Amino acid sequence: MGFMECSNRKAFLVLLVAVVVSIWIKSMNDPLNDFNENTQFSIWTMRATVLGFCSRTQLVEDLLKTNDEDKNTPEDQYKKQSIYALLYNIYALVGKTSFNGIPYEFTFNTWGVAPTKYQGDPQQFGKEAYRRLTDFPAVKEKIASLDRPVRFLELGSGTGAGANLTSHIHSSSHYTALDMQSQGTNTCKRLHEHDAIPGIRGKLNCLQANAQEVPLESNSIDIIVICETHIAEMGSLTDEDKLILREVQRLLAPGGLFVWGNAIRTEAWDEIEAYFQNSKSWDTIAVNDVTEGAIQARNEDVERVDEVIQDFHDMIWVTNYIPKCKGLISHLILDFYRNPGTRMYDTMVTRYHHYKQACFKLIE
């Protein structure tokens, strides 16, 4: 090897090490708060981010103290944009996996409900939650009354998996799946965006935007869907939540329907129901309590969620050699999915949280 070749190789290695160290230092942040809706990761930046997080021993120790079977990080100490940026990037990076020999890509970011008509499907409970949201008799009557494709809009559509399912259930439809997360929207476009095929599926398009300021015309939508978003997560309707509800009212055509499902604090659902019942603009069509079915879904989904978490650790690789950090990350994800043995699961068992699905009609 010549001197020049050796020098070039050393320079390349020094540059490579410098780049890796630079990425690592930049990634030594708090993943609960430091990312936003436009954050995207490669597999290497995700690995560097996790390694940087695990290297922050004091942060890891502090989070371990506030996360176990009886408690978890308070909601005001993390940003939903950061959490979802991580989750949607993780789903995309893990890609194809399998459960019970059935290949699939993790796209239903939903707790879901049981029993389900999709028995055996790896994502059966998320599919069931979406199916029921458009199975209200009022929704079926609305669709049947139209002489054109029904116009759906989903706010907080994530990866678009529920939008895809619904566009197939209601094949005469035009569905807009809107989410503020760029990675979720990218997955929606990659896997689900499609044109209509008569009798098989409706048209589906994916849109990145904020639900507080939707770039669509007023009175242009027949049915708006919200499934397991962070609205009313703080236990009451905040000013931000009310902005979204005002957007829902602006976007719906007179006589349009708003279907909404989520597991949130019981007092939040009480306030939501009062909000619509006391409004001169809305009729409450139905409110179904499906908490027991949500608990059943979580009980039956444990093995699959465990496998998904291990898929993540295998992809990241480094956490398999840092047991304490691996345990913390696993717990944070399990709590997010309300798995048995977590505080978030117990909130449904004790009915501190209720999972309800509701249908409201905008008065003509």
RAZI-V757775 format. One record per helix or strand of 2 or more residues. SS is the DSSP state (H for helix, E for strand). FROM is the first residue (numbers start at 0). TO is the last residue. Records with the same first field share a line. If there is no record, write none. Layout:
# RAZI-V757775
SS = FROM-TO / FROM-TO
This chain:
# RAZI-V757775
H = 2-26 / 42-54 / 56-64 / 74-76 / 79-93 / 123-132 / 136-144 / 160-168 / 181-190 / 238-250 / 265-276 / 290-299 / 301-315 / 317-320 / 322-335 / 342-348
E = 95-98 / 101-104 / 149-154 / 172-178 / 202-207 / 220-226 / 251-264 / 281-288 / 352-361
